[in-house]
Amino acid sequence: MSKLDVARIVDEAMLILDEEGEGALSMRALAARLGVTPMALYRHFTDRDELLLALVERVSEEISFPEPAEGPVDRAVDLALCLHGVLVQYPWMSRLISSGRLASPAGLRFPDGLISCGRDAGLTDDGAFAFYRTMFAAILGQAAITHAQATASDGSLPNHVADTALPTVAALAPRWSDLDRSATPRRIFRGVAALLPAF
């Protein structure tokens, strides 16, 4: 058996998250998979939150940030697509980073970049922060949709939903899957980023 160290613990914790999700990650379950007692883990991490922060940092260190584009709208879209890609690949991170408790230096480049986009567009700090939060909400939501679509059917509405008395939904139901495919993450984020002057 290899020596128990931080890298080995984080590697095994990542496997649990990828295979079973965040709810399955406990110090006891992790210790069992590593063949050690939970106390052995506490020599390296004071609690589960410290372990989760190490996981967030591990993923954050691997992020390949885009080269800054010219205008604030394009920069915001590029940052949004970058974070979206990370959250689709590691869906367990959405809840962790949205709480704000488990922020890593690399991960903080996203709020820093989005707030800077707002400032560069002439917004006050208050407006730039509101823009960042709006983009962040759109990113979290779109990442959840993209992740769900990877395991879903063709994106069409079920018949019982399409046959409702809601005229707009009923009219669009035959084209729903096409509309869904055309609402790409880039298109969604560009639409939100285009709101920059409104903040």
MDTraj code that builds the backbone (N, CA, C; nanometers):
import mdtraj as md
import numpy as np

residues = "MET SER LYS LEU ASP VAL ALA ARG ILE VAL ASP GLU ALA MET LEU ILE LEU ASP GLU GLU GLY GLU GLY ALA LEU SER MET ARG ALA LEU ALA ALA ARG LEU GLY VAL THR PRO MET ALA LEU TYR ARG HIS PHE THR ASP ARG ASP GLU LEU LEU LEU ALA LEU VAL GLU ARG VAL SER GLU GLU ILE SER PHE PRO GLU PRO ALA GLU GLY PRO VAL ASP ARG ALA VAL ASP LEU ALA LEU CYS LEU HIS GLY VAL LEU VAL GLN TYR PRO TRP MET SER ARG LEU ILE SER SER GLY ARG LEU ALA SER PRO ALA GLY LEU ARG PHE PRO ASP GLY LEU ILE SER CYS GLY ARG ASP ALA GLY LEU THR ASP ASP GLY ALA PHE ALA PHE TYR ARG THR MET PHE ALA ALA ILE LEU GLY GLN ALA ALA ILE THR HIS ALA GLN ALA THR ALA SER ASP GLY SER LEU PRO ASN HIS VAL ALA ASP THR ALA LEU PRO THR VAL ALA ALA LEU ALA PRO ARG TRP SER ASP LEU ASP ARG SER ALA THR PRO ARG ARG ILE PHE ARG GLY VAL ALA ALA LEU LEU PRO ALA PHE".split()
xyz = np.array([
    [0.0853, -0.1195, 0.0000],
    [0.0000, 0.0000, 0.0000],
    [0.0889, 0.1245, 0.0000],
    [0.0507, 0.2220, -0.0815],
    [0.1309, 0.3438, -0.0873],
    [0.1055, 0.4309, 0.0348],
    [0.2015, 0.5173, 0.0603],
    [0.1953, 0.6062, 0.1763],
    [0.0756, 0.7005, 0.1650],
    [0.0110, 0.7237, 0.2783],
    [-0.1025, 0.8146, 0.2806],
    [-0.0502, 0.9584, 0.2856],
    [-0.0809, 1.0353, 0.1824],
    [-0.0431, 1.1761, 0.1809],
    [-0.1594, 1.2562, 0.1217],
    [-0.1445, 1.3870, 0.1221],
    [-0.2519, 1.4752, 0.0762],
    [-0.2917, 1.4446, -0.0675],
    [-0.1933, 1.4246, -0.1551],
    [-0.2247, 1.3993, -0.2966],
    [-0.3070, 1.2720, -0.3118],
    [-0.2713, 1.1664, -0.2410],
    [-0.3457, 1.0402, -0.2510],
    [-0.4878, 1.0559, -0.1969],
    [-0.5016, 1.1284, -0.0873],
    [-0.6350, 1.1515, -0.0293],
    [-0.7218, 1.2296, -0.1280],
    [-0.6664, 1.3357, -0.1848],
    [-0.7418, 1.4188, -0.2792],
    [-0.7767, 1.3390, -0.4049],
    [-0.6832, 1.2571, -0.4534],
    [-0.7115, 1.1734, -0.5703],
    [-0.8315, 1.0822, -0.5445],
    [-0.8319, 1.0166, -0.4290],
    [-0.9404, 0.9231, -0.3977],
    [-1.0719, 0.9979, -0.3756],
    [-1.0650, 1.1141, -0.3115],
    [-1.1856, 1.1951, -0.2909],
    [-1.2437, 1.2388, -0.4253],
    [-1.1566, 1.2740, -0.5208],
    [-1.2033, 1.3118, -0.6550],
    [-1.2763, 1.1954, -0.7210],
    [-1.2247, 1.0744, -0.7026],
    [-1.2911, 0.9569, -0.7594],
    [-1.4307, 0.9389, -0.7004],
    [-1.4436, 0.9567, -0.5704],
    [-1.5750, 0.9447, -0.5062],
    [-1.6700, 1.0486, -0.5636],
    [-1.6231, 1.1724, -0.5738],
    [-1.7087, 1.2793, -0.6275],
    [-1.7511, 1.2492, -0.7707],
    [-1.6585, 1.2036, -0.8521],
    [-1.6895, 1.1748, -0.9921],
    [-1.7826, 1.0552, -1.0077],
    [-1.7650, 0.9547, -0.9234],
    [-1.8444, 0.8325, -0.9352],
    [-1.9792, 0.8404, -0.8649],
    [-1.9820, 0.9080, -0.7475],
    [-2.1015, 0.9016, -0.6633],
    [-2.1597, 1.0370, -0.6250],
    [-2.0881, 1.1447, -0.6488],
    [-2.1382, 1.2772, -0.6146],
    [-2.0935, 1.3227, -0.4772],
    [-2.1162, 1.4509, -0.4520],
    [-2.0680, 1.5114, -0.3279],
    [-2.1304, 1.4501, -0.2042],
    [-2.2571, 1.4110, -0.2123],
    [-2.3247, 1.3537, -0.0957],
    [-2.2600, 1.2266, -0.0436],
    [-2.1888, 1.1565, -0.1307],
    [-2.1242, 1.0309, -0.0902],
    [-1.9883, 1.0530, -0.0245],
    [-1.9374, 1.1747, -0.0303],
    [-1.8041, 1.2005, 0.0245],
    [-1.8128, 1.2334, 0.1731],
    [-1.7698, 1.1392, 0.2534],
    [-1.7562, 1.1619, 0.3972],
    [-1.6166, 1.1159, 0.4360],
    [-1.5692, 1.1623, 0.5487],
    [-1.4372, 1.1208, 0.5942],
    [-1.4362, 0.9696, 0.6186],
    [-1.5452, 0.9171, 0.6697],
    [-1.5535, 0.7731, 0.6983],
    [-1.5483, 0.6917, 0.5677],
    [-1.6286, 0.7325, 0.4671],
    [-1.6298, 0.6612, 0.3388],
    [-1.4944, 0.6718, 0.2683],
    [-1.4353, 0.7886, 0.2738],
    [-1.3043, 0.8083, 0.2115],
    [-1.1990, 0.7222, 0.2801],
    [-1.2013, 0.7185, 0.4120],
    [-1.1056, 0.6368, 0.4869],
    [-1.1217, 0.4895, 0.4511],
    [-1.2462, 0.4443, 0.4386],
    [-1.2707, 0.3041, 0.4046],
    [-1.2112, 0.2706, 0.2677],
    [-1.2286, 0.3600, 0.1720],
    [-1.1738, 0.3345, 0.0379],
    [-1.0223, 0.3360, 0.0370],
    [-0.9640, 0.4131, 0.1266],
    [-0.8183, 0.4206, 0.1345],
    [-0.7592, 0.3114, 0.2236],
    [-0.8478, 0.2409, 0.2966],
    [-0.8004, 0.1346, 0.3862],
    [-0.7334, 0.1870, 0.5112],
    [-0.7811, 0.3022, 0.5578],
    [-0.7257, 0.3616, 0.6804],
    [-0.8411, 0.3987, 0.7737],
    [-0.8083, 0.4431, 0.8922],
    [-0.9115, 0.4907, 0.9844],
    [-0.9414, 0.6370, 0.9528],
    [-1.0605, 0.6851, 0.9872],
    [-1.0894, 0.8280, 0.9659],
    [-0.9881, 0.9184, 1.0352],
    [-0.9373, 0.8764, 1.1511],
    [-0.8391, 0.9599, 1.2220],
    [-0.7140, 0.9838, 1.1378],
    [-0.6793, 0.8882, 1.0527],
    [-0.5611, 0.9063, 0.9662],
    [-0.5826, 1.0242, 0.8711],
    [-0.7068, 1.0442, 0.8281],
    [-0.7369, 1.1569, 0.7389],
    [-0.7273, 1.2900, 0.8127],
    [-0.7683, 1.2882, 0.9391],
    [-0.7677, 1.4124, 1.0164],
    [-0.6258, 1.4605, 1.0481],
    [-0.5262, 1.3778, 1.0238],
    [-0.3875, 1.4242, 1.0368],
    [-0.3516, 1.5188, 0.9217],
    [-0.4280, 1.5072, 0.8121],
    [-0.4010, 1.5886, 0.6931],
    [-0.5036, 1.6995, 0.6714],
    [-0.6278, 1.6751, 0.7151],
    [-0.7368, 1.7717, 0.6981],
    [-0.8132, 1.7822, 0.8293],
    [-0.8343, 1.9047, 0.8767],
    [-0.9022, 1.9210, 1.0055],
    [-1.0492, 1.8811, 0.9996],
    [-1.1111, 1.8964, 0.8809],
    [-1.2523, 1.8591, 0.8666],
    [-1.2860, 1.8419, 0.7190],
    [-1.4101, 1.8077, 0.6918],
    [-1.4548, 1.7843, 0.5547],
    [-1.4426, 1.9106, 0.4698],
    [-1.4729, 2.0268, 0.5290],
    [-1.4622, 2.1518, 0.4529],
    [-1.3197, 2.1771, 0.4046],
    [-1.2216, 2.1449, 0.4873],
    [-1.0827, 2.1648, 0.4444],
    [-1.0491, 2.0699, 0.3291],
    [-1.1027, 1.9490, 0.3340],
    [-1.0847, 1.8546, 0.2235],
    [-1.1526, 1.9065, 0.0972],
    [-1.2754, 1.9576, 0.1115],
    [-1.3475, 2.0116, -0.0043],
    [-1.2722, 2.1288, -0.0661],
    [-1.2144, 2.2134, 0.0180],
    [-1.1361, 2.3259, -0.0333],
    [-1.0158, 2.2745, -0.1130],
    [-0.9528, 2.1684, -0.0649],
    [-0.8401, 2.1104, -0.1389],
    [-0.8860, 2.0580, -0.2750],
    [-1.0079, 2.0029, -0.2803],
    [-1.0623, 1.9540, -0.4069],
    [-1.0908, 2.0696, -0.5029],
    [-1.1495, 2.1761, -0.4501],
    [-1.1772, 2.2948, -0.5319],
    [-1.0462, 2.3527, -0.5838],
    [-0.9453, 2.3591, -0.4965],
    [-0.8151, 2.4120, -0.5393],
    [-0.7525, 2.3239, -0.6466],
    [-0.7647, 2.1931, -0.6328],
    [-0.7084, 2.1005, -0.7322],
    [-0.7692, 2.1283, -0.8694],
    [-0.9017, 2.1381, -0.8740],
    [-0.9687, 2.1645, -1.0016],
    [-0.9318, 2.3035, -1.0527],
    [-0.9298, 2.4019, -0.9632],
    [-0.9004, 2.5398, -1.0031],
    [-0.7617, 2.5540, -1.0640],
    [-0.6661, 2.4769, -1.0126],
    [-0.5293, 2.4836, -1.0652],
    [-0.5208, 2.4327, -1.2087],
    [-0.6159, 2.3505, -1.2490],
    [-0.6144, 2.2921, -1.3835],
    [-0.6880, 2.3775, -1.4866],
    [-0.7517, 2.4862, -1.4425],
    [-0.8310, 2.5687, -1.5339],
    [-0.7395, 2.6410, -1.6315],
    [-0.7738, 2.6322, -1.7584],
    [-0.7013, 2.7045, -1.8619],
    [-0.7842, 2.8282, -1.8972],
    [-0.7439, 2.9418, -1.8452],
    [-0.8196, 3.0653, -1.8666],
    [-0.7979, 3.1180, -2.0078],
    [-0.9023, 3.1773, -2.0655],
    [-0.8886, 3.2309, -2.2018],
    [-0.8022, 3.3569, -2.2040],
    [-0.7410, 3.3801, -2.3189],
    [-0.6695, 3.5062, -2.3377],
    [-0.7739, 3.6176, -2.3372],
    [-0.7470, 3.7306, -2.2714],
    [-0.8465, 3.8377, -2.2656],
    [-0.8828, 3.8911, -2.4040],
    [-1.0126, 3.8964, -2.4309],
    [-1.0625, 3.9527, -2.5563],
    [-1.0608, 4.1048, -2.5463],
    [-1.0905, 4.1718, -2.6579],
    [-1.0851, 4.3179, -2.6631],
    [-1.1904, 4.3856, -2.5749],
    [-1.3169, 4.3620, -2.6017],
    [-1.4214, 4.4353, -2.5307],
    [-1.4726, 4.3612, -2.4077],
    [-1.5383, 4.4327, -2.3163],
    [-1.5868, 4.3700, -2.1932],
    [-1.6928, 4.2624, -2.2169],
    [-1.7760, 4.2783, -2.3187],
    [-1.8791, 4.1768, -2.3459],
    [-1.8124, 4.0468, -2.3896],
    [-1.7174, 4.0550, -2.4830],
    [-1.6480, 3.9348, -2.5294],
    [-1.5676, 3.8698, -2.4176],
    [-1.5029, 3.9511, -2.3332],
    [-1.4265, 3.8955, -2.2203],
    [-1.5201, 3.8232, -2.1235],
    [-1.6364, 3.8835, -2.0977],
    [-1.7330, 3.8222, -2.0056],
    [-1.7839, 3.6889, -2.0612],
    [-1.8116, 3.6845, -2.1909],
    [-1.8591, 3.5599, -2.2536],
    [-1.7511, 3.4524, -2.2450],
    [-1.6265, 3.4889, -2.2734],
    [-1.5174, 3.3913, -2.2678],
    [-1.4992, 3.3365, -2.1258],
    [-1.5038, 3.4240, -2.0266],
    [-1.4927, 3.3784, -1.8873],
    [-1.6098, 3.2883, -1.8500],
    [-1.7295, 3.3263, -1.8929],
    [-1.8483, 3.2466, -1.8630],
    [-1.8371, 3.1074, -1.9249],
    [-1.7925, 3.1004, -2.0501],
    [-1.7760, 2.9706, -2.1162],
    [-1.6700, 2.8857, -2.0466],
    [-1.5646, 2.9480, -2.0005],
    [-1.4590, 2.8771, -1.9298],
    [-1.5128, 2.8160, -1.8003],
    [-1.5798, 2.8966, -1.7181],
    [-1.6345, 2.8456, -1.5928],
    [-1.7430, 2.7423, -1.6198],
    [-1.8245, 2.7650, -1.7202],
    [-1.9288, 2.6697, -1.7585],
    [-1.8649, 2.5330, -1.7886],
    [-1.7576, 2.5323, -1.8639],
    [-1.6898, 2.4069, -1.8965],
    [-1.6415, 2.3331, -1.7722],
    [-1.5875, 2.4079, -1.6773],
    [-1.5402, 2.3475, -1.5518],
    [-1.6573, 2.2856, -1.4754],
    [-1.7678, 2.3591, -1.4658],
    [-1.8825, 2.3110, -1.3876],
    [-1.9543, 2.1944, -1.4543],
    [-1.9488, 2.1868, -1.5860],
    [-2.0072, 2.0710, -1.6551],
    [-1.9194, 1.9484, -1.6308],
    [-1.7888, 1.9683, -1.6330],
    [-1.6968, 1.8568, -1.6093],
    [-1.6994, 1.8127, -1.4637],
    [-1.7150, 1.9071, -1.3708],
    [-1.7166, 1.8775, -1.2273],
    [-1.8452, 1.9348, -1.1664],
    [-1.9590, 1.8713, -1.1897],
    [-2.0864, 1.9288, -1.1438],
    [-2.0959, 1.9488, -0.9930],
    [-2.0219, 1.8717, -0.9167],
    [-2.0234, 1.8862, -0.7715],
    [-1.9688, 2.0214, -0.7263],
    [-1.8931, 2.0891, -0.8129],
    [-1.8361, 2.2186, -0.7737],
    [-1.9396, 2.3305, -0.7681],
    [-2.0493, 2.3166, -0.8403],
    [-2.1486, 2.4247, -0.8457],
    [-2.1956, 2.4651, -0.7063],
    [-2.2341, 2.3678, -0.6264],
    [-2.2835, 2.3995, -0.4922],
    [-2.1712, 2.4534, -0.4043],
    [-2.0545, 2.3962, -0.4184],
    [-1.9440, 2.4373, -0.3321],
    [-1.9013, 2.5815, -0.3579],
    [-1.8876, 2.6187, -0.4847],
    [-1.8413, 2.7550, -0.5110],
    [-1.9527, 2.8578, -0.4964],
    [-2.0777, 2.8144, -0.5119],
    [-2.1859, 2.9127, -0.4992],
    [-2.2067, 2.9548, -0.3546],
    [-2.1602, 2.8739, -0.2592],
    [-2.1725, 2.9127, -0.1187],
    [-2.0731, 3.0224, -0.0824],
    [-1.9654, 3.0338, -0.1604],
    [-1.8647, 3.1362, -0.1334],
    [-1.7665, 3.0977, -0.0245],
    [-1.7925, 2.9886, 0.0481],
    [-1.7035, 2.9489, 0.1575],
    [-1.5757, 2.8852, 0.1063],
    [-1.5833, 2.8232, -0.0092],
    [-1.4709, 2.7435, -0.0576],
    [-1.4102, 2.8056, -0.1825],
    [-1.3651, 2.9276, -0.1698],
    [-1.3067, 2.9979, -0.2839],
    [-1.1565, 2.9741, -0.2877],
    [-1.1068, 2.9485, -0.4067],
    [-0.9622, 2.9313, -0.4253],
    [-0.9084, 3.0542, -0.4981],
    [-0.7791, 3.0809, -0.4838],
    [-0.7224, 3.1965, -0.5553],
    [-0.7476, 3.1899, -0.7062],
    [-0.7289, 3.0725, -0.7668],
    [-0.7529, 3.0612, -0.9113],
    [-0.9004, 3.0811, -0.9430],
    [-0.9873, 3.0237, -0.8602],
    [-1.1307, 3.0376, -0.8828],
    [-1.1792, 3.1809, -0.8700],
    [-1.1109, 3.2606, -0.7877],
    [-1.1504, 3.4005, -0.7701],
    [-1.1185, 3.4848, -0.8935],
    [-1.0474, 3.4265, -0.9899],
    [-1.0232, 3.4998, -1.1149],
    [-1.1529, 3.5231, -1.1917],
    [-1.2537, 3.4365, -1.1706],
    [-1.3814, 3.4556, -1.2401],
    [-1.4546, 3.5804, -1.1901],
    [-1.4797, 3.5934, -1.0577],
    [-1.5445, 3.7178, -1.0145],
    [-1.4593, 3.8407, -1.0450],
    [-1.3276, 3.8273, -1.0282],
    [-1.2399, 3.9403, -1.0572],
    [-1.2539, 3.9826, -1.2031],
    [-1.2525, 3.8848, -1.2924],
    [-1.2639, 3.9162, -1.4352],
    [-1.3990, 3.9731, -1.4729],
    [-1.5062, 3.9152, -1.4174],
    [-1.6407, 3.9639, -1.4527],
    [-1.6681, 4.1019, -1.3944],
    [-1.6217, 4.1260, -1.2726],
    [-1.6373, 4.2606, -1.2140],
    [-1.5565, 4.3615, -1.2954],
    [-1.4364, 4.3217, -1.3378],
    [-1.3552, 4.4106, -1.4218],
    [-1.4248, 4.4415, -1.5534],
    [-1.4941, 4.3432, -1.6104],
    [-1.5706, 4.3678, -1.7337],
    [-1.6750, 4.4764, -1.7091],
    [-1.7431, 4.4671, -1.5960],
    [-1.8432, 4.5685, -1.5619],
    [-1.7811, 4.7058, -1.5456],
    [-1.6690, 4.7120, -1.4756],
    [-1.6010, 4.8406, -1.4579],
    [-1.5550, 4.8973, -1.5916],
    [-1.5008, 4.8089, -1.6775],
    [-1.4529, 4.8543, -1.8090],
    [-1.5674, 4.9034, -1.8970],
    [-1.6884, 4.8577, -1.8673],
    [-1.8054, 4.9038, -1.9426],
    [-1.8630, 5.0315, -1.8819],
    [-1.7959, 5.0852, -1.7783],
    [-1.8378, 5.2115, -1.7187],
    [-1.9320, 5.1978, -1.5997],
    [-1.9467, 5.0757, -1.5468],
    [-2.0369, 5.0570, -1.4334],
    [-1.9704, 5.0978, -1.3026],
    [-2.0526, 5.1371, -1.2070],
    [-2.0032, 5.1604, -1.0714],
    [-1.9678, 5.0251, -1.0106],
    [-1.9032, 5.0264, -0.8947],
    [-1.8716, 4.9001, -0.8271],
    [-1.9983, 4.8212, -0.7979],
    [-2.1026, 4.8906, -0.7572],
    [-2.2305, 4.8252, -0.7280],
    [-2.2876, 4.7600, -0.8540],
    [-2.2855, 4.8319, -0.9646],
    [-2.3357, 4.7783, -1.0906],
    [-2.2491, 4.6648, -1.1427],
    [-2.1162, 4.6788, -1.1291],
    [-2.0249, 4.5744, -1.1750],
    [-2.0442, 4.4465, -1.0939],
    [-2.0675, 4.4620, -0.9636],
    [-2.0910, 4.3441, -0.8801],
    [-2.2231, 4.2775, -0.9180],
    [-2.3260, 4.3580, -0.9418],
    [-2.4559, 4.3023, -0.9836],
    [-2.4418, 4.2293, -1.1174],
    [-2.3603, 4.2846, -1.2072],
    [-2.3357, 4.2171, -1.3351],
    [-2.2679, 4.0824, -1.3119],
    [-2.1652, 4.0807, -1.2280],
    [-2.0961, 3.9546, -1.1969],
    [-2.1939, 3.8517, -1.1416],
    [-2.2781, 3.8926, -1.0466],
    [-2.3723, 3.7978, -0.9865],
    [-2.4736, 3.7468, -1.0887],
    [-2.5157, 3.8321, -1.1798],
    [-2.6095, 3.7905, -1.2840],
    [-2.5436, 3.6890, -1.3777],
    [-2.4218, 3.7172, -1.4182],
    [-2.3488, 3.6234, -1.5034],
    [-2.3260, 3.4914, -1.4299],
    [-2.2893, 3.4996, -1.3025],
    [-2.2628, 3.3792, -1.2233],
    [-2.3886, 3.2933, -1.2138],
    [-2.5033, 3.3574, -1.1926],
    [-2.6300, 3.2827, -1.1867],
    [-2.6594, 3.2159, -1.3207],
    [-2.6344, 3.2869, -1.4294],
    [-2.6564, 3.2298, -1.5627],
    [-2.5620, 3.1117, -1.5872],
    [-2.4381, 3.1241, -1.5436],
    [-2.3394, 3.0168, -1.5613],
    [-2.3815, 2.8926, -1.4830],
    [-2.4178, 2.9116, -1.3562],
    [-2.4608, 2.7981, -1.2736],
    [-2.5820, 2.7285, -1.3349],
    [-2.6795, 2.8070, -1.3768],
    [-2.8004, 2.7497, -1.4360],
    [-2.7714, 2.6777, -1.5669],
    [-2.6937, 2.7401, -1.6539],
    [-2.6627, 2.6780, -1.7828],
    [-2.5781, 2.5528, -1.7647],
    [-2.4867, 2.5530, -1.6679],
    [-2.4057, 2.4329, -1.6427],
    [-2.4945, 2.3175, -1.5975],
    [-2.5929, 2.3452, -1.5137],
    [-2.6856, 2.2404, -1.4700],
    [-2.7660, 2.1870, -1.5890],
    [-2.8095, 2.2763, -1.6757],
    [-2.8859, 2.2351, -1.7949],
    [-2.7978, 2.1525, -1.8881],
    [-2.6767, 2.1996, -1.9152],
    [-2.5862, 2.1286, -2.0054],
    [-2.5538, 1.9895, -1.9511],
    [-2.5288, 1.9816, -1.8216],
    [-2.4979, 1.8522, -1.7601],
    [-2.6189, 1.7590, -1.7708],
    [-2.7373, 1.8102, -1.7462],
    [-2.8586, 1.7278, -1.7551],
    [-2.8839, 1.6829, -1.8986],
    [-2.8583, 1.7705, -1.9946],
    [-2.8801, 1.7364, -2.1355],
    [-2.7895, 1.6232, -2.1821],
    [-2.6747, 1.6089, -2.1190],
    [-2.5818, 1.5034, -2.1590],
    [-2.6404, 1.3645, -2.1340],
    [-2.7334, 1.3557, -2.0401],
    [-2.7939, 1.2257, -2.0087],
    [-2.9414, 1.2196, -2.0467],
    [-2.9939, 1.3283, -2.0999],
    [-3.1368, 1.3339, -2.1319],
    [-3.1630, 1.2832, -2.2737],
    [-3.2901, 1.2827, -2.3076],
    [-3.3292, 1.2406, -2.4418],
    [-3.3013, 1.3525, -2.5418],
    [-3.3865, 1.3688, -2.6386],
    [-3.3621, 1.4648, -2.7470],
    [-3.3991, 1.6095, -2.7133],
    [-3.4470, 1.6361, -2.5954],
    [-3.4814, 1.7728, -2.5571],
    [-3.6209, 1.8149, -2.5943],
    [-3.7008, 1.7247, -2.6506],
    [-3.8381, 1.7617, -2.6847],
    [-3.9248, 1.7548, -2.5593],
    [-4.0359, 1.8228, -2.5662],
    [-4.1278, 1.8228, -2.4524],
    [-4.2070, 1.6919, -2.4502],
    [-4.2339, 1.6378, -2.3307],
    [-4.3223, 1.5208, -2.3247],
    [-4.4614, 1.5582, -2.3783],
    [-4.5303, 1.4620, -2.4366],
    [-4.6615, 1.4887, -2.4974],
    [-4.7590, 1.5530, -2.4002],
    [-4.7610, 1.5068, -2.2754],
    [-4.8570, 1.5631, -2.1806],
    [-4.8283, 1.7101, -2.1500],
    [-4.7036, 1.7524, -2.1658],
    [-4.6696, 1.8939, -2.1459],
    [-4.7011, 1.9726, -2.2730],
    [-4.6678, 1.9167, -2.3869],
    [-4.6897, 1.9858, -2.5143],
    [-4.8389, 2.0062, -2.5427],
    [-4.9231, 1.9216, -2.4885],
    [-5.0671, 1.9300, -2.5139],
    [-5.1407, 2.0159, -2.4112],
    [-5.0710, 2.0986, -2.3378],
    [-5.1356, 2.1816, -2.2362],
    [-5.2129, 2.2954, -2.3014],
    [-5.2851, 2.3644, -2.2187],
    [-5.3631, 2.4786, -2.2663],
    [-5.2787, 2.6061, -2.2700],
    [-5.1483, 2.5946, -2.2543],
    [-5.0610, 2.7110, -2.2592],
    [-5.0263, 2.7383, -2.4058],
    [-5.0806, 2.8432, -2.4627],
    [-5.0701, 2.8633, -2.6070],
    [-4.9273, 2.8792, -2.6593],
    [-4.8426, 2.9485, -2.5876],
    [-4.7069, 2.9696, -2.6370],
    [-4.6287, 2.8386, -2.6382],
    [-4.6365, 2.7647, -2.5277],
    [-4.5663, 2.6356, -2.5206],
    [-4.6217, 2.5398, -2.6258],
    [-4.7531, 2.5346, -2.6383],
    [-4.8150, 2.4442, -2.7368],
    [-4.7711, 2.4804, -2.8791],
    [-4.7613, 2.6091, -2.9093],
    [-4.7212, 2.6515, -3.0435],
    [-4.5742, 2.6166, -3.0724],
    [-4.4909, 2.6252, -2.9697],
    [-4.3479, 2.5977, -2.9887],
    [-4.3125, 2.4506, -2.9719],
    [-4.4018, 2.3716, -2.9181],
    [-4.3721, 2.2309, -2.8861],
    [-4.3124, 2.1520, -3.0025],
    [-4.3636, 2.1650, -3.1259],
    [-4.3048, 2.0866, -3.2354],
    [-4.1581, 2.1230, -3.2647],
    [-4.1185, 2.2460, -3.2314],
    [-3.9807, 2.2907, -3.2586],
    [-3.8952, 2.2973, -3.1328],
    [-3.9473, 2.2500, -3.0202],
    [-3.8811, 2.2664, -2.8902],
    [-3.7371, 2.2152, -2.8914],
    [-3.7147, 2.0932, -2.9472],
    [-3.5777, 2.0406, -2.9474],
    [-3.4844, 2.1262, -3.0310],
    [-3.5314, 2.1780, -3.1441],
    [-3.4471, 2.2654, -3.2265],
    [-3.4155, 2.3957, -3.1532],
    [-3.5166, 2.4511, -3.0892],
    [-3.4957, 2.5742, -3.0124],
    [-3.3981, 2.5489, -2.8982],
    [-3.4126, 2.4345, -2.8344],
    [-3.3250, 2.3994, -2.7228],
    [-3.1797, 2.3874, -2.7707],
    [-3.1587, 2.3237, -2.8848],
    [-3.0230, 2.3088, -2.9397],
    [-2.9634, 2.4446, -2.9799],
    [-3.0484, 2.5348, -3.0265],
    [-2.9952, 2.6644, -3.0704],
    [-2.9633, 2.7580, -2.9529],
    [-3.0157, 2.7269, -2.8360],
    [-2.9871, 2.8079, -2.7168],
    [-2.8575, 2.7578, -2.6534],
    [-2.7477, 2.7761, -2.7257],
    [-2.6170, 2.7278, -2.6800],
    [-2.5679, 2.8104, -2.5618],
    [-2.4751, 2.7561, -2.4840],
    [-2.4189, 2.8367, -2.3750],
    [-2.3627, 2.9696, -2.4245],
    [-2.2912, 2.9687, -2.5366],
    [-2.2354, 3.0951, -2.5885],
    [-2.3477, 3.1958, -2.6155],
    [-2.4548, 3.1503, -2.6759],
    [-2.5660, 3.2413, -2.7084],
    [-2.6305, 3.2950, -2.5808],
    [-2.6486, 3.2087, -2.4823],
    [-2.7073, 3.2515, -2.3549],
    [-2.6174, 3.3545, -2.2875],
    [-2.4889, 3.3241, -2.2771],
    [-2.3975, 3.4155, -2.2077],
    [-2.3809, 3.5467, -2.2831],
    [-2.3814, 3.5425, -2.4158],
    [-2.3726, 3.6669, -2.4928],
    [-2.4956, 3.7530, -2.4667],
    [-2.6130, 3.6893, -2.4584],
    [-2.7352, 3.7637, -2.4306],
    [-2.7313, 3.8318, -2.2947],
    [-2.6797, 3.7584, -2.1947],
    [-2.6706, 3.8180, -2.0609],
    [-2.5641, 3.9272, -2.0596],
    [-2.4484, 3.8999, -2.1191],
    [-2.3403, 3.9991, -2.1191],
    [-2.3804, 4.1256, -2.1947],
    [-2.4667, 4.1124, -2.2939],
    [-2.5112, 4.2300, -2.3689],
    [-2.5925, 4.3255, -2.2824],
    [-2.6353, 4.2794, -2.1668],
    [-2.7094, 4.3650, -2.0740],
    [-2.6184, 4.4580, -1.9953],
    [-2.4886, 4.4481, -2.0147],
    [-2.3921, 4.5280, -1.9365],
    [-2.4352, 4.6725, -1.9144],
    [-2.4733, 4.7477, -2.0154],
    [-2.5089, 4.8883, -1.9911],
    [-2.6280, 4.9067, -1.8978],
    [-2.7117, 4.8028, -1.8827],
    [-2.8329, 4.8161, -1.8007],
    [-2.8040, 4.8163, -1.6511],
    [-2.6867, 4.7730, -1.6125],
    [-2.6550, 4.7643, -1.4708],
    [-2.6085, 4.8978, -1.4175],
])
top = md.Topology()
chain = top.add_chain()
for i, resn in enumerate(residues, 1):
    res = top.add_residue(resn, chain, resSeq=i)
    for name in ("N", "CA", "C"):
        top.add_atom(name, md.element.get_by_symbol(name[0]), res)
traj = md.Trajectory(xyz[None], top)
